[in-house]
Amino acid sequence: MNDSALLILLSVFIWTNVHSNIYIRKAKTLFFCMDQDTFEQITIAGDFVGDAAAFLQDSMIVNISMYEGRPIVALSCPIRLF
């Protein structure tokens, strides 16, 4: 990897925030989560959720990478489901 590509990756990493959210529900192709700190509802398009959708359960804590208040990558589920 060249230096400019590494710099871009580091810039994106520095300016993104990963938030722990509670998965609430799905409506058609949209997924709804709630920020645990502010109780703000976050809407995520199904394209961002991807294959993780099959494993989502109500009230599950998921991590969402955000940039300027908008989700930018697929959410991640916990490694273990109990």
Backbone as CSV, one residue per row, in Angstrom:
resi,resn,N_x,N_y,N_z,CA_x,CA_y,CA_z,C_x,C_y,C_z
1,MET,0.848,-1.168,0.000,0.000,0.000,0.000,0.895,1.231,0.000
2,ASN,0.578,2.169,-0.868,1.413,3.372,-0.929,1.003,4.365,0.165
3,ASP,1.820,5.399,0.341,1.607,6.354,1.427,0.299,7.130,1.298
4,SER,-0.089,7.491,0.078,-1.318,8.276,-0.085,-2.556,7.438,0.260
5,ALA,-2.550,6.161,-0.102,-3.677,5.286,0.236,-3.767,5.103,1.749
6,LEU,-2.636,4.955,2.397,-2.618,4.812,3.853,-3.133,6.084,4.526
7,LEU,-2.746,7.232,3.999,-3.200,8.497,4.553,-4.720,8.647,4.427
8,ILE,-5.271,8.223,3.306,-6.719,8.290,3.110,-7.426,7.378,4.107
9,LEU,-6.921,6.163,4.281,-7.524,5.237,5.240,-7.466,5.782,6.658
10,LEU,-6.335,6.353,7.032,-6.204,6.932,8.366,-7.142,8.113,8.547
11,SER,-7.302,8.935,7.523,-8.204,10.073,7.596,-9.636,9.620,7.813
12,VAL,-10.057,8.618,7.081,-11.412,8.098,7.234,-11.583,7.509,8.626
13,PHE,-10.589,6.768,9.100,-10.670,6.163,10.428,-10.760,7.218,11.516
14,ILE,-9.975,8.267,11.408,-9.959,9.310,12.425,-11.292,10.048,12.481
15,TRP,-11.917,10.303,11.348,-13.132,11.107,11.315,-14.415,10.304,11.430
16,THR,-14.316,8.993,11.535,-15.519,8.195,11.739,-15.670,7.885,13.217
17,ASN,-16.885,7.715,13.629,-17.188,7.346,14.996,-17.974,6.048,14.965
18,VAL,-17.605,5.143,15.842,-18.363,3.897,15.966,-19.258,4.041,17.188
19,HIS,-20.548,3.893,16.975,-21.522,4.053,18.044,-22.170,2.712,18.350
20,SER,-22.364,2.451,19.634,-23.153,1.293,20.042,-24.613,1.710,20.038
21,ASN,-25.412,0.965,19.347,-26.828,1.267,19.199,-27.644,0.027,19.512
22,ILE,-28.906,0.245,19.776,-29.827,-0.858,20.018,-30.683,-1.034,18.771
23,TYR,-30.682,-2.251,18.230,-31.526,-2.544,17.069,-32.982,-2.569,17.527
24,ILE,-33.838,-1.845,16.808,-35.247,-1.756,17.198,-36.135,-2.615,16.298
25,ARG,-36.105,-2.307,14.993,-37.035,-3.001,14.097,-36.637,-2.811,12.638
26,LYS,-37.346,-3.553,11.785,-37.169,-3.434,10.338,-38.522,-3.099,9.729
27,ALA,-38.509,-2.210,8.752,-39.724,-1.884,8.000,-39.352,-1.861,6.516
28,LYS,-39.841,-2.849,5.788,-39.505,-3.035,4.374,-37.991,-3.158,4.212
29,THR,-37.337,-2.189,3.588,-35.879,-2.280,3.382,-35.108,-1.361,4.317
30,LEU,-35.764,-0.831,5.342,-35.091,0.057,6.288,-34.961,-0.611,7.645
31,PHE,-33.847,-0.348,8.302,-33.593,-0.862,9.643,-33.490,0.325,10.594
32,PHE,-34.051,0.177,11.780,-34.070,1.270,12.748,-33.314,0.867,14.007
33,CYS,-32.426,1.746,14.426,-31.656,1.548,15.651,-31.785,2.797,16.509
34,MET,-31.443,2.661,17.780,-31.508,3.800,18.685,-30.167,3.980,19.370
35,ASP,-29.661,5.204,19.366,-28.419,5.538,20.052,-28.643,5.379,21.551
36,GLN,-27.750,4.647,22.216,-27.912,4.370,23.639,-27.736,5.602,24.518
37,ASP,-26.994,6.576,24.054,-26.730,7.763,24.871,-27.777,8.857,24.672
38,THR,-28.135,9.120,23.419,-29.030,10.244,23.116,-30.464,9.813,22.834
39,PHE,-30.690,8.515,22.679,-31.993,7.952,22.332,-32.474,8.398,20.947
40,GLU,-31.543,8.933,20.147,-31.862,9.339,18.785,-32.053,8.092,17.926
41,GLN,-33.076,8.114,17.065,-33.339,6.987,16.193,-32.529,7.129,14.914
42,ILE,-31.892,6.051,14.496,-31.049,6.044,13.305,-31.673,5.092,12.291
43,THR,-31.856,5.567,11.075,-32.414,4.755,10.000,-31.284,4.325,9.076
44,ILE,-31.239,3.030,8.773,-30.175,2.481,7.930,-30.806,1.730,6.762
45,ALA,-30.335,2.021,5.573,-30.812,1.317,4.376,-30.360,-0.138,4.420
46,GLY,-31.187,-1.009,3.886,-30.886,-2.436,3.886,-29.572,-2.777,3.212
47,ASP,-29.146,-1.975,2.240,-27.871,-2.221,1.551,-26.692,-2.149,2.519
48,PHE,-26.777,-1.284,3.521,-25.703,-1.144,4.494,-25.674,-2.310,5.482
49,VAL,-26.809,-2.934,5.703,-26.893,-4.014,6.678,-26.355,-5.309,6.098
50,GLY,-26.692,-5.576,4.864,-26.170,-6.765,4.181,-26.602,-8.068,4.833
51,ASP,-25.688,-9.025,4.904,-25.976,-10.362,5.427,-26.244,-10.371,6.931
52,ALA,-25.847,-9.323,7.629,-26.072,-9.254,9.074,-27.556,-9.224,9.410
53,ALA,-28.404,-8.857,8.448,-29.846,-8.759,8.690,-30.437,-10.071,9.193
54,ALA,-29.916,-11.177,8.720,-30.435,-12.483,9.118,-30.196,-12.785,10.595
55,PHE,-29.258,-12.093,11.212,-28.892,-12.383,12.601,-29.407,-11.359,13.605
56,LEU,-30.045,-10.300,13.127,-30.515,-9.253,14.031,-31.694,-9.725,14.867
57,GLN,-31.655,-9.360,16.147,-32.740,-9.660,17.072,-33.140,-8.373,17.772
58,ASP,-34.390,-8.265,18.162,-34.866,-7.071,18.860,-34.007,-6.791,20.087
59,SER,-33.702,-5.531,20.303,-32.922,-5.038,21.450,-31.461,-5.478,21.427
60,MET,-30.976,-5.989,20.315,-29.569,-6.386,20.191,-28.694,-5.147,20.066
61,ILE,-27.554,-5.152,20.728,-26.614,-4.042,20.605,-25.756,-4.270,19.361
62,VAL,-25.726,-3.264,18.482,-24.950,-3.336,17.246,-24.041,-2.106,17.162
63,ASN,-22.940,-2.235,16.462,-22.014,-1.122,16.252,-22.208,-0.573,14.853
64,ILE,-22.317,0.745,14.765,-22.515,1.404,13.476,-21.436,2.460,13.306
65,SER,-20.699,2.398,12.196,-19.694,3.419,11.895,-20.396,4.603,11.252
66,MET,-20.180,5.786,11.830,-20.851,6.999,11.369,-19.828,8.033,10.930
67,TYR,-20.196,8.823,9.934,-19.393,9.957,9.499,-20.337,11.131,9.331
68,GLU,-20.088,12.193,10.048,-20.939,13.381,10.036,-22.405,13.029,10.292
69,GLY,-22.610,12.119,11.241,-23.962,11.766,11.644,-24.705,10.806,10.748
70,ARG,-24.032,10.267,9.722,-24.679,9.332,8.804,-23.933,8.004,8.805
71,PRO,-24.662,6.886,8.753,-23.989,5.584,8.694,-23.232,5.432,7.378
72,ILE,-22.001,4.900,7.451,-21.206,4.777,6.225,-20.835,3.352,5.877
73,VAL,-20.892,2.438,6.833,-20.566,1.038,6.545,-21.593,0.150,7.213
74,ALA,-21.585,-1.112,6.826,-22.532,-2.059,7.393,-22.391,-2.116,8.904
75,LEU,-23.505,-2.352,9.566,-23.429,-2.499,11.007,-22.829,-3.855,11.352
76,SER,-22.267,-3.965,12.517,-21.673,-5.227,12.945,-22.417,-5.760,14.155
77,CYS,-22.700,-7.040,14.094,-23.383,-7.732,15.183,-22.339,-8.249,16.176
78,PRO,-22.776,-8.618,17.367,-21.838,-9.232,18.305,-21.338,-10.564,17.765
79,ILE,-20.187,-10.977,18.238,-19.600,-12.240,17.766,-20.420,-13.431,18.235
80,ARG,-20.936,-13.367,19.439,-21.742,-14.460,19.975,-23.176,-14.001,20.148
81,LEU,-24.076,-14.909,19.860,-25.496,-14.644,20.097,-25.963,-15.613,21.177
82,PHE,-26.556,-15.089,22.213,-27.038,-15.943,23.306,-28.540,-15.996,23.315
